[in-house]
Amino acid sequence: MNQFNLKEHLQLIQLSYEQALKASLPFKLTDDIVGSFNECPYPIASHTNKPDPLFNYANQSALNLFEVSLDVLTETPSKYSAPNVGQEERQRLLEQVSKHGFIDRYRGIRQTFTGKRFMIEDATVWNLIDEYGLFQGQAVIIFKHEVIGE
């Protein structure tokens, strides 16, 4: 993808999830894929395939959870979603996903852009693989989370 196309990116998220997990995303997809993702009650976000990946998508639930606008989020390296104490654990997670294609029932600490910390209790992270078999980044869907402090 040379120029970011939101609809194509959401299709990549959907198809990569189906391929990795052998299941459909757990929300209703309609012909309006952009609307379907934004109406999803679960936070969904993705980042690029760069060595220091940048966020490149978040649905409205994820933007609300991370207390940020899409414009700010997409200019931010995804590593900043974890507090400093969680960076090593986050890196291990991403390496496991790269190696195995996905990880489910993930649990870890993250932080909002306003500094609040929250515990992800149940999330799935998967590789985004395009139609040519090329790695395009990773995505996450968060099923359960709880604010744990400032």
Secondary structure, DSSP 8 states (H G I E B T S, - for coil): --S--HHHHHHHHHHHHHHHHSS--SS---S-HHHHHHH-SS-EEEE-SSSS-BEEEE-HHHHHHHT--HHHHTTSBGGGGS-GGGHHHHHHHHHHHHHHSEEEEEEEEEE-TTS-EEEEEEEEEEEEE-TTS-EEEEEEEEEEEEEEE-
